[in-house]
C-alpha cells in the first residue's frame, strides 16, 4: 500500500531515500516525503502527488543529513495533500507508517484533550504524537516504543527517527511487512527487498510483533514480548535492474511481453518434460487425502482462482469453494477436516488474503500459497509454497503474475488428480505436453499486438464495455473488464455469456462494444449464439477467437482478434494476452497513466 524506507549512515541519505521510493512507487503515489536528521534537527520535505514533485521540492530545499526516513503514500485516512503526507513529525519524533491504525479516533481525542496540535487528518500522525509524548516525559526511544506499540490496533510497519538520538532508527511491524537491510557501515529499513536492492542484498524479515533498533553497525530485534531474538539473514536476490523499463513505453507493456519467458521459467519448476510428469516442491502432507479445496484471493488473483476451480473439479473431481478474501472470514465459512485452503497473491502481503490465511490455519486447514514473492508473509506461513517466477511486477495492473499463477494452478490441479487416482500417467503426460506449448502460444498471441493497437481507437470513446465468455473463459471476461477499468477508467463488466439474456442485455445498444472471448471448441456454438443475441440488438461485437472461430462467426463484427488455436487447458493463459493488450492500447489512446492509474496501488496491505 504505502512504501517506507530508512537509512542510518555516515554519508548523506536524501538521494538514496528518494531512489528507494522510486522503486516502491507502485505501492502508492498520492504523496511522498523525506525526513533527515542533521545538526540536532529534523529536516522534513513533503509534496502532494507523484514522486517527481518531491524531487523538485528537494532541489529547491535540500535535506542534508546521514540518517533519514521516507515514504510514498496510498491514501487511506485523509486526502492526498501535503499536510497528510508522511513523514509525520513533532519537535522530537518523525515517523513513516504503512498500514491502518484502527483505533486512531480515541487516541486522537486523547491527544487533543491534552492540548496537542495535530496538523493532518491521518491515522498515522497520532502514533508520532504518542511516541513524542513519551520522549518528552523522559523515556528513551526504546521505552517510548515499548509503551506505545501495545496501544495500537490494526496493521502497521513503522520507521521512527528521534531528534535527540540521531544515531539510530526504530522499526516495528504488525500485519504489514518490514525488512532489515545489512550494509557496510550502515543499516536500512524497507517495505520490501526491492526497495533495498541497490543498497544491500543482505536482509532479514521481521516477524509479526517484532521491533528493531538499527544503528550504523547493528540491528537488535525484539519480539512482541520484548525478548531479543535472531531473525535469519539471507540474500534477497532482488535486482535493481528488474525495475527498469528498457525500451518499452510502460512497465505494463514490458510485463505483458515478458510472459512467454516467465511462464516458461515458472513451468520449468513444476514439470519434468522428459518424464511427462508434474513435480511439486517437497511438503509433509498427503494430497490424496484432500477432500475439499477452498480458494481465497483478491482482484486478478481471484480470477486466476476461478479458472483453477474449473481445473480442480474437472481433473481431480475435488469440490472447490472460492471466495474474495475481503468477505471470506465474515461469512463464518464451514471448513471441513481434511481441507486444503489455497491462497493466491502476487505480493504475498495482501492484508485481506493474509487474514483469511490465518483464519484457515486456526481452523486446521492445510495451507497452500501461490505467490510471486517467496519470502513474503504468506509464503513463510504456508504448508505448501508454490512460487511463481514472474519477477518483480511494477505495473499496478497485474499481467505476467496472472499467467504465471494460472501455470502453477494448472500443474497443481494435474498433480492432485494424479495423487487421487483420477488421472493416469498417459493423461498426465498429455497435460504436461499442452502446458509446455504455452510459451510458444503466448508468443504467437503477442504477434497480434499491432492489430490490437489498430482497433483500440474503436473502443476508446466508449463509456461502457461488456465482456462475455463461457466456461474457463468467463473468468477471463471478468479479468478483461477489470483491466480496462483499472487503466482506461472506462466502465466495463464481465459476464458469463449465457447470463446476458437475464438482464444485462438491456444495456446493449450501438454505443456499447461487446468483447466476446470464444476459442473454437465445445462451448463455441453456445457463445456465438449469445453473441448473435447481442448483435440482433445493435451491439458492436469484437470477437476474440482462433482462425476456425473467426471463419465461422467473425463476419459483420466491429473488429476481430485472432489467437493461435490451442488446447482448452491453456486457452485461459493465451486469451489473457489480448484482453491485456486491448486495455493497454485503449489506455494509451486515452492518454491515462498506464503504470500508476488513479486511486490504485500495487500491494494492498490494509483491509
C-alpha positions as CSV (number, residue, x, y, z in Angstrom):
1,X,0.0,0.0,0.0
2,X,2.5,2.6,1.2
3,X,6.2,2.3,0.8
4,X,8.7,3.1,3.6
5,X,12.5,3.3,3.8
6,X,15.0,4.2,6.4
7,X,18.8,4.6,6.4
8,X,21.4,5.0,9.1
9,X,24.7,6.0,7.6
10,X,27.7,8.3,7.8
11,X,27.0,9.8,4.4
12,X,24.1,11.9,3.1
13,X,21.0,9.8,2.6
14,X,18.4,12.0,0.9
15,X,19.2,11.0,-2.7
16,X,19.2,7.3,-1.8
17,X,16.0,7.6,0.1
18,X,14.3,9.1,-3.0
19,X,15.9,6.4,-5.2
20,X,14.4,3.8,-3.0
21,X,11.0,5.5,-3.1
22,X,11.1,5.3,-6.9
23,X,11.4,1.5,-6.7
24,X,8.4,1.5,-4.3
25,X,6.2,4.0,-6.1
26,X,4.0,1.1,-7.3
27,X,2.9,0.8,-3.6
28,X,1.3,4.3,-3.7
29,X,1.8,7.6,-5.4
30,X,-0.6,10.1,-3.8
31,X,2.2,12.0,-2.0
32,X,5.7,11.5,-0.8
33,X,8.1,12.8,1.7
34,X,11.5,12.5,3.5
35,X,12.8,13.5,6.9
36,X,16.6,13.6,7.7
37,X,18.5,14.3,10.9
38,X,21.2,16.8,10.7
39,X,22.8,19.1,13.4
40,X,20.3,18.1,16.0
41,X,17.3,18.9,13.8
42,X,14.6,17.0,12.0
43,X,14.5,18.3,8.4
44,X,11.3,17.4,6.7
45,X,10.3,17.8,3.0
46,X,7.0,16.7,1.6
47,X,5.0,17.0,-1.6
48,X,1.5,16.2,-2.8
49,X,1.1,14.0,-5.9
50,X,3.8,12.0,-7.8
51,X,7.3,11.5,-6.5
52,X,8.6,13.9,-9.1
53,X,7.0,16.7,-7.0
54,X,9.1,15.7,-4.0
55,X,12.3,15.6,-6.2
56,X,11.5,19.2,-7.3
57,X,11.0,20.2,-3.7
58,X,14.3,18.7,-2.6
59,X,16.0,20.6,-5.5
60,X,14.6,23.8,-4.0
61,X,15.1,22.9,-0.4
62,X,17.7,20.1,0.2
63,X,17.5,17.8,3.2
64,X,21.1,17.2,4.4
65,X,22.0,14.5,7.0
66,X,23.3,10.9,7.3
67,X,20.1,9.5,8.8
68,X,16.6,9.6,7.4
69,X,13.3,8.1,6.7
70,X,11.0,8.4,3.6
71,X,7.5,7.4,2.5
72,X,5.4,7.1,-0.7
73,X,1.7,7.2,0.1
74,X,-1.5,5.5,-0.9
75,X,-4.2,7.5,0.9
76,X,-6.5,5.8,3.4
77,X,-7.3,8.4,6.1
78,X,-7.2,11.9,4.8
79,X,-7.0,13.3,1.3
80,X,-3.7,13.1,-0.7
81,X,-2.5,16.6,0.4
82,X,0.9,17.8,1.6
83,X,-0.3,18.2,5.2
84,X,-1.4,14.5,5.1
85,X,1.9,13.3,3.5
86,X,4.4,11.4,5.6
87,X,6.7,11.7,7.4
88,X,4.6,13.0,10.3
89,X,6.6,14.8,12.9
90,X,6.7,16.6,16.3
91,X,9.6,18.6,17.7
92,X,11.1,15.3,18.9
93,X,10.0,12.5,16.6
94,X,9.4,11.8,12.9
95,X,7.6,8.7,11.7
96,X,6.5,6.9,8.5
97,X,3.8,4.3,8.5
98,X,2.3,1.7,6.2
99,X,-1.0,0.3,7.4
100,X,-4.0,1.4,9.3
101,X,-4.4,2.3,13.0
102,X,-8.0,1.2,13.5
103,X,-8.4,2.8,17.0
104,X,-6.9,6.2,16.0
105,X,-10.0,8.1,16.8
106,X,-9.9,7.6,20.6
107,X,-6.2,8.1,20.5
108,X,-6.6,11.3,18.6
109,X,-9.2,12.6,21.0
110,X,-6.9,11.8,23.9
111,X,-4.1,13.8,22.4
112,X,-6.4,16.7,21.5
113,X,-7.8,16.8,25.1
114,X,-4.2,17.2,26.3
115,X,-3.8,20.2,24.1
116,X,-1.6,18.7,21.5
117,X,-1.9,20.1,18.0
118,X,-2.3,17.7,15.1
119,X,-1.8,19.1,11.6
120,X,-3.2,16.2,9.5
121,X,-6.3,14.1,9.0
122,X,-4.3,10.8,9.1
123,X,-4.4,7.9,11.5
124,X,-0.6,7.8,11.4
125,X,0.1,11.1,13.0
126,X,-1.3,10.0,16.3
127,X,1.5,7.4,16.6
128,X,4.1,10.1,16.2
129,X,2.5,12.2,19.0
130,X,2.1,9.2,21.3
131,X,5.8,8.4,21.0
132,X,6.8,12.0,21.2
133,X,4.8,12.4,24.4
134,X,6.8,9.5,26.0
135,X,10.1,11.1,24.9
136,X,9.0,14.5,26.3
137,X,8.3,12.7,29.6
138,X,11.8,11.4,29.8
139,X,11.5,8.0,28.1
140,X,14.3,6.6,25.9
141,X,13.4,5.8,22.3
142,X,13.2,2.1,23.2
143,X,11.0,2.8,26.2
144,X,8.7,5.1,24.2
145,X,8.1,2.4,21.6
146,X,7.6,-0.3,24.1
147,X,4.9,1.8,25.8
148,X,3.1,2.9,22.6
149,X,3.0,-0.2,20.4
150,X,0.6,-2.2,22.7
151,X,-1.9,0.6,22.4
152,X,-2.1,0.4,18.6
153,X,-4.8,-1.8,17.0
154,X,-4.7,-2.5,13.3
155,X,-1.8,-3.0,11.0
156,X,1.5,-1.2,10.8
157,X,5.0,-1.1,9.6
158,X,6.8,1.9,11.2
159,X,10.2,3.6,10.8
160,X,10.8,6.2,13.6
161,X,13.5,8.8,13.9
162,X,14.4,10.7,17.1
163,X,15.8,14.2,17.1
164,X,17.9,13.7,20.3
165,X,19.1,10.3,19.2
166,X,20.4,10.7,15.6
167,X,22.5,7.6,15.7
168,X,19.5,5.2,15.4
169,X,16.2,4.4,13.9
170,X,13.5,2.1,15.3
171,X,11.3,-0.1,13.1
172,X,8.2,-2.1,14.1
173,X,5.7,-4.3,12.3
174,X,2.4,-5.9,12.8
175,X,0.4,-7.0,9.8
176,X,2.5,-5.0,7.3
177,X,5.9,-6.2,6.0
178,X,9.2,-4.7,7.1
179,X,12.7,-5.7,6.1
180,X,16.0,-5.0,7.8
181,X,19.0,-4.5,5.5
182,X,22.6,-5.0,6.5
183,X,25.2,-2.8,4.8
184,X,28.9,-1.9,5.2
185,X,28.9,0.7,8.0
186,X,25.2,1.4,7.5
187,X,21.9,-0.2,8.0
188,X,18.5,0.0,6.4
189,X,14.7,-0.5,6.9
190,X,12.4,-1.0,4.0
191,X,8.9,-2.3,3.0
192,X,10.4,-4.9,0.7
193,X,13.7,-6.3,-0.6
194,X,13.2,-4.5,-3.9
195,X,13.5,-1.1,-2.2
196,X,16.8,-2.1,-0.7
197,X,18.2,-3.9,-3.8
198,X,20.8,-1.3,-4.8
199,X,21.8,-0.7,-1.2
200,X,22.3,-4.3,0.0
201,X,21.5,-7.9,-0.7
202,X,21.7,-9.0,2.9
203,X,18.3,-8.8,4.5
204,X,16.2,-10.2,7.4
205,X,12.4,-10.2,7.5
206,X,10.8,-9.1,10.8
207,X,8.1,-11.4,12.1
208,X,4.7,-10.4,13.4
209,X,5.1,-8.1,16.5
210,X,8.8,-7.6,16.1
211,X,10.5,-4.3,16.6
212,X,14.1,-3.4,15.8
213,X,16.7,-0.8,16.8
214,X,19.2,-0.1,14.0
215,X,22.4,1.8,14.1
216,X,25.2,2.1,11.6
217,X,26.8,-1.1,12.8
218,X,24.0,-3.3,14.2
219,X,20.3,-4.3,14.4
220,X,18.8,-5.5,17.6
221,X,15.5,-7.3,17.1
222,X,13.0,-7.9,19.9
223,X,9.8,-9.9,19.6
224,X,6.3,-8.8,20.9
225,X,7.3,-9.6,24.5
226,X,10.5,-7.6,24.3
227,X,12.9,-10.6,24.2
228,X,15.9,-10.2,22.0
229,X,15.6,-12.6,19.0
230,X,17.6,-13.6,16.0
231,X,16.0,-13.3,12.6
232,X,17.7,-15.2,9.8
233,X,19.8,-13.0,7.5
234,X,19.6,-14.1,3.8
235,X,20.4,-13.0,0.3
236,X,17.5,-11.2,-1.2
237,X,18.2,-11.8,-4.9
238,X,16.3,-8.7,-5.8
239,X,17.7,-6.8,-8.7
240,X,17.5,-3.1,-9.2
241,X,17.7,-3.7,-13.0
242,X,14.5,-5.6,-12.8
243,X,12.6,-2.4,-12.2
244,X,13.9,-0.7,-15.4
245,X,11.6,-0.3,-18.4
246,X,14.2,-0.9,-21.0
247,X,13.0,0.1,-24.4
248,X,9.3,-0.3,-23.5
249,X,7.0,2.7,-23.2
250,X,5.5,1.4,-19.9
251,X,6.2,-1.2,-17.3
252,X,2.8,-2.8,-18.1
253,X,3.8,-3.2,-21.8
254,X,7.2,-4.7,-20.7
255,X,5.5,-7.1,-18.4
256,X,2.9,-8.2,-21.0
257,X,5.8,-9.1,-23.4
258,X,7.7,-10.9,-20.7
259,X,5.0,-13.5,-20.3
260,X,6.4,-16.2,-22.6
261,X,9.7,-16.1,-20.8
262,X,8.3,-16.0,-17.2
263,X,5.7,-18.6,-17.8
264,X,8.4,-20.9,-19.2
265,X,10.5,-20.2,-16.2
266,X,7.6,-21.0,-13.9
267,X,6.6,-24.2,-15.6
268,X,10.2,-25.4,-15.5
269,X,9.9,-25.6,-11.7
270,X,6.8,-27.8,-11.9
271,X,7.2,-30.0,-15.0
272,X,9.6,-32.8,-15.9
273,X,9.3,-32.9,-19.7
274,X,11.4,-35.9,-20.3
275,X,9.2,-38.0,-17.9
276,X,6.0,-36.2,-18.7
277,X,5.1,-35.6,-15.0
278,X,4.3,-32.8,-12.7
279,X,6.7,-32.3,-9.8
280,X,5.7,-30.1,-6.8
281,X,8.1,-28.8,-4.1
282,X,8.6,-31.1,-1.1
283,X,5.8,-31.0,1.5
284,X,4.7,-33.0,4.6
285,X,1.1,-34.0,3.9
286,X,-0.7,-36.3,1.5
287,X,-2.6,-34.6,-1.3
288,X,-4.6,-37.7,-1.9
289,X,-6.5,-37.1,1.3
290,X,-7.7,-33.7,0.4
291,X,-11.5,-33.7,0.4
292,X,-12.2,-30.1,-0.5
293,X,-10.3,-27.1,-1.8
294,X,-11.1,-23.5,-0.6
295,X,-9.6,-20.8,-2.8
296,X,-9.2,-17.3,-1.4
297,X,-7.8,-14.3,-3.3
298,X,-8.4,-10.7,-4.4
299,X,-8.7,-8.9,-7.7
300,X,-6.9,-10.5,-10.6
301,X,-5.6,-13.3,-8.4
302,X,-9.3,-14.2,-7.6
303,X,-10.0,-14.6,-11.3
304,X,-7.0,-17.0,-11.5
305,X,-8.6,-18.9,-8.7
306,X,-11.9,-19.0,-10.7
307,X,-10.1,-20.7,-13.6
308,X,-8.4,-23.1,-11.2
309,X,-11.9,-24.1,-9.9
310,X,-12.7,-25.5,-13.3
311,X,-9.4,-27.4,-13.5
312,X,-9.6,-28.9,-10.0
313,X,-13.1,-30.1,-10.4
314,X,-12.6,-31.3,-13.9
315,X,-9.3,-33.2,-13.5
316,X,-9.2,-34.1,-9.8
317,X,-13.0,-34.2,-9.1
318,X,-12.5,-32.3,-5.9
319,X,-15.2,-29.9,-4.8
320,X,-14.0,-26.3,-4.7
321,X,-15.2,-23.2,-2.9
322,X,-13.9,-19.8,-3.9
323,X,-14.2,-16.5,-2.0
324,X,-12.9,-13.0,-2.3
325,X,-10.6,-12.5,0.7
326,X,-12.3,-9.4,2.0
327,X,-15.6,-11.3,2.6
328,X,-14.3,-14.8,3.5
329,X,-14.0,-14.5,7.3
330,X,-17.2,-12.5,7.7
331,X,-19.5,-15.2,6.4
332,X,-18.1,-17.7,9.0
333,X,-17.3,-20.4,6.4
334,X,-17.7,-24.1,7.1
335,X,-14.2,-25.5,6.9
336,X,-14.2,-29.3,6.9
337,X,-11.5,-31.5,8.3
338,X,-9.1,-32.6,5.5
339,X,-9.5,-29.4,3.5
340,X,-6.9,-27.6,1.5
341,X,-7.0,-23.8,1.8
342,X,-5.4,-22.3,-1.3
343,X,-4.3,-18.6,-1.3
344,X,-3.3,-16.7,-4.4
345,X,-1.4,-13.4,-4.2
346,X,1.2,-11.6,-6.3
347,X,2.8,-9.8,-3.3
348,X,2.1,-12.3,-0.6
349,X,1.2,-9.4,1.7
350,X,-2.4,-8.6,0.7
351,X,-4.0,-7.8,4.1
352,X,-7.4,-9.4,3.4
353,X,-5.8,-12.6,2.0
354,X,-3.3,-12.9,4.8
355,X,-6.0,-12.5,7.4
356,X,-8.1,-15.2,5.7
357,X,-5.0,-17.5,5.6
358,X,-4.5,-17.2,9.4
359,X,-8.2,-17.9,9.9
360,X,-7.9,-21.1,8.0
361,X,-4.8,-22.1,9.8
362,X,-6.6,-21.7,13.1
363,X,-9.4,-23.9,11.7
364,X,-7.0,-26.7,11.0
365,X,-6.8,-26.4,7.2
366,X,-3.7,-27.3,5.2
367,X,-2.4,-24.1,3.8
368,X,-1.1,-23.8,0.2
369,X,0.0,-20.5,-1.3
370,X,0.6,-19.4,-4.9
371,X,2.7,-16.3,-4.6
372,X,5.3,-14.3,-6.6
373,X,7.4,-13.2,-3.6
374,X,8.8,-16.4,-1.9
375,X,9.9,-14.5,1.2
376,X,6.6,-12.8,1.8
377,X,4.4,-13.3,4.9
378,X,2.1,-15.7,3.1
379,X,5.0,-17.8,1.8
380,X,6.5,-18.1,5.3
381,X,3.2,-19.3,6.8
382,X,2.3,-21.9,4.2
383,X,2.4,-25.7,4.5
384,X,2.9,-25.9,0.7
385,X,4.6,-23.0,-1.0
386,X,4.0,-22.8,-4.8
387,X,6.1,-19.8,-6.0
388,X,5.6,-18.2,-9.4
389,X,8.7,-16.9,-11.1
390,X,7.3,-13.8,-12.7
391,X,9.9,-11.5,-11.3
392,X,9.1,-8.0,-10.0
393,X,5.8,-6.7,-11.4
394,X,5.8,-2.9,-11.3
395,X,2.7,-2.0,-13.3
396,X,-0.2,-1.7,-11.0
397,X,-2.5,-3.7,-13.3
398,X,-1.3,-7.3,-12.9
399,X,-0.4,-9.2,-16.2
400,X,2.6,-11.6,-16.0
401,X,1.8,-12.6,-12.4
402,X,-1.7,-13.7,-13.6
403,X,-0.5,-16.0,-16.3
404,X,2.2,-17.4,-14.1
405,X,-0.4,-18.1,-11.4
406,X,-2.5,-20.0,-14.0
407,X,0.5,-22.1,-15.0
408,X,1.1,-23.1,-11.4
409,X,-2.5,-23.8,-10.7
410,X,-2.8,-26.0,-13.8
411,X,0.2,-28.0,-12.6
412,X,-1.3,-28.3,-9.1
413,X,-4.7,-29.5,-10.5
414,X,-3.0,-32.2,-12.5
415,X,-0.8,-33.3,-9.6
416,X,-3.8,-33.6,-7.2
417,X,-5.7,-35.5,-9.9
418,X,-2.8,-38.0,-10.2
419,X,-2.5,-38.4,-6.4
420,X,-6.2,-39.1,-6.1
421,X,-6.1,-41.6,-8.9
422,X,-8.3,-39.5,-11.2
423,X,-5.5,-39.1,-13.9
424,X,-3.2,-41.8,-15.2
425,X,0.3,-41.3,-16.4
426,X,-0.7,-41.1,-20.0
427,X,-3.2,-38.3,-19.3
428,X,-0.6,-36.6,-17.1
429,X,1.9,-36.6,-19.9
430,X,-0.7,-35.1,-22.2
431,X,-1.4,-32.3,-19.7
432,X,2.4,-31.7,-19.4
433,X,2.7,-31.5,-23.2
434,X,0.0,-28.9,-23.5
435,X,1.4,-26.8,-20.7
436,X,4.8,-26.9,-22.4
437,X,3.2,-25.5,-25.5
438,X,2.0,-22.4,-23.6
439,X,5.1,-20.2,-24.0
440,X,5.1,-20.5,-27.8
441,X,1.4,-19.9,-28.0
442,X,1.9,-16.8,-25.8
443,X,4.5,-15.6,-28.3
444,X,2.0,-16.2,-31.1
445,X,-0.7,-14.2,-29.3
446,X,1.8,-11.3,-28.8
447,X,2.4,-11.2,-32.6
448,X,-1.1,-9.6,-32.9
449,X,-0.1,-6.6,-30.8
450,X,-0.2,-4.2,-33.8
451,X,-3.7,-5.5,-34.8
452,X,-5.0,-4.8,-31.3
453,X,-3.4,-1.4,-31.2
454,X,-5.0,-0.5,-34.6
455,X,-8.5,-1.3,-33.3
456,X,-8.1,0.3,-29.8
457,X,-9.4,3.7,-31.1
458,X,-12.8,1.9,-31.8
459,X,-13.1,1.1,-28.1
460,X,-11.6,4.2,-26.5
461,X,-14.6,6.5,-27.0
462,X,-17.0,4.1,-25.2
463,X,-18.5,4.9,-21.9
464,X,-19.4,1.2,-21.2
465,X,-17.9,-2.0,-22.4
466,X,-19.1,-5.6,-21.8
467,X,-17.0,-8.8,-21.9
468,X,-18.5,-12.2,-22.5
469,X,-17.1,-15.7,-22.0
470,X,-18.2,-19.3,-21.2
471,X,-16.6,-21.9,-19.0
472,X,-13.0,-21.0,-18.1
473,X,-13.3,-18.0,-20.5
474,X,-15.8,-16.4,-18.1
475,X,-13.1,-15.5,-15.6
476,X,-11.1,-14.1,-18.5
477,X,-14.1,-11.9,-19.3
478,X,-14.0,-10.6,-15.7
479,X,-10.3,-10.1,-15.9
480,X,-10.6,-8.2,-19.2
481,X,-13.2,-5.9,-17.8
482,X,-11.0,-5.3,-14.7
483,X,-8.0,-4.4,-16.8
484,X,-10.0,-1.9,-18.9
485,X,-11.4,-0.3,-15.7
486,X,-8.1,-0.1,-14.0
487,X,-6.1,1.7,-16.6
488,X,-8.5,3.4,-19.0
489,X,-11.3,4.3,-16.5
490,X,-14.0,3.0,-18.9
491,X,-16.8,1.3,-17.1
492,X,-16.6,-2.4,-18.0
493,X,-18.3,-5.6,-16.8
494,X,-17.6,-9.2,-17.5
495,X,-20.5,-11.7,-17.8
496,X,-21.0,-15.4,-18.4
497,X,-22.3,-15.4,-21.9
498,X,-25.5,-17.2,-21.1
499,X,-26.3,-14.6,-18.4
500,X,-26.7,-11.8,-20.9
501,X,-30.4,-12.6,-21.5
502,X,-31.1,-12.5,-17.8
503,X,-30.7,-8.7,-17.5
504,X,-27.5,-7.2,-18.9
505,X,-28.8,-7.4,-22.5
506,X,-31.0,-4.4,-21.6
507,X,-27.8,-2.3,-21.7
508,X,-27.0,-3.2,-25.3
509,X,-27.1,-0.5,-27.9
510,X,-24.8,0.6,-30.7
511,X,-22.6,2.6,-28.4
512,X,-21.7,-0.4,-26.2
513,X,-18.8,-2.5,-27.6
514,X,-19.1,-6.2,-26.5
515,X,-15.9,-8.1,-26.3
516,X,-16.5,-11.9,-26.8
517,X,-13.9,-14.5,-25.9
518,X,-14.7,-17.6,-27.8
519,X,-12.0,-20.1,-28.7
520,X,-13.3,-22.8,-31.1
521,X,-14.3,-25.9,-29.2
522,X,-17.2,-27.5,-27.4
523,X,-18.6,-24.2,-26.0
524,X,-18.1,-22.1,-29.1
525,X,-21.5,-22.6,-30.7
526,X,-23.3,-21.6,-27.5
527,X,-21.1,-18.5,-27.1
528,X,-21.7,-17.5,-30.7
529,X,-25.5,-17.8,-30.1
530,X,-25.2,-15.4,-27.2
531,X,-23.1,-13.1,-29.4
532,X,-25.9,-13.1,-32.0
533,X,-28.4,-12.1,-29.4
534,X,-26.2,-9.0,-28.8
535,X,-25.8,-8.3,-32.5
536,X,-29.5,-8.5,-33.1
537,X,-29.9,-5.6,-30.7
538,X,-27.4,-3.4,-32.4
539,X,-24.4,-4.3,-30.2
540,X,-21.0,-3.8,-31.7
541,X,-19.1,-7.1,-31.3
542,X,-15.3,-7.6,-31.0
543,X,-14.7,-11.3,-31.4
544,X,-11.5,-12.9,-30.0
545,X,-11.1,-16.4,-31.3
546,X,-8.8,-18.6,-33.4
547,X,-8.8,-18.9,-37.1
548,X,-11.6,-21.5,-37.1
549,X,-13.8,-19.4,-34.8
550,X,-13.3,-16.2,-36.8
551,X,-14.0,-18.0,-40.1
552,X,-17.3,-19.3,-38.7
553,X,-18.5,-16.2,-36.8
554,X,-16.3,-13.2,-37.5
555,X,-18.4,-11.7,-40.3
556,X,-20.0,-8.3,-39.5
557,X,-18.1,-7.8,-36.3
558,X,-16.8,-4.4,-35.3
559,X,-13.4,-6.0,-35.1
560,X,-11.8,-9.4,-34.7
561,X,-8.6,-10.5,-32.9
562,X,-7.1,-13.8,-34.0
563,X,-5.4,-16.1,-31.4
564,X,-3.5,-19.3,-32.0
565,X,-5.5,-22.5,-31.9
566,X,-4.7,-24.1,-28.5
567,X,-5.9,-26.9,-26.3
568,X,-8.7,-25.7,-23.9
569,X,-6.4,-26.3,-20.9
570,X,-4.0,-23.5,-21.8
571,X,-6.6,-21.2,-23.5
572,X,-7.0,-19.1,-20.4
573,X,-3.3,-18.3,-20.4
574,X,-3.3,-17.4,-24.0
575,X,-6.5,-15.4,-24.0
576,X,-5.2,-13.3,-21.2
577,X,-2.9,-11.6,-23.7
578,X,-5.5,-9.9,-26.0
579,X,-7.5,-8.6,-23.1
580,X,-4.3,-7.2,-21.5
581,X,-3.2,-5.6,-24.8
582,X,-6.6,-4.2,-25.6
583,X,-6.8,-2.5,-22.2
584,X,-3.2,-1.2,-22.6
585,X,-3.7,0.3,-26.0
586,X,-7.1,1.8,-25.2
587,X,-5.4,3.5,-22.2
588,X,-2.6,4.8,-24.5
589,X,-5.2,6.2,-26.9
590,X,-6.9,7.9,-23.9
591,X,-3.7,9.2,-22.5
592,X,-4.1,7.8,-19.0
593,X,-1.3,6.9,-16.6
594,X,-0.9,3.3,-17.5
595,X,1.5,2.2,-14.8
596,X,0.1,4.3,-12.0
597,X,-3.6,4.6,-12.5
598,X,-5.5,6.9,-10.2
599,X,-6.6,5.7,-6.8
600,X,-4.8,2.4,-7.1
601,X,-1.8,0.8,-5.6
602,X,0.0,-2.5,-6.3
603,X,0.2,-4.1,-2.9
604,X,-2.9,-3.6,-0.7
605,X,-1.7,-4.1,2.9
606,X,-4.7,-2.7,4.6
607,X,-8.2,-4.2,4.9
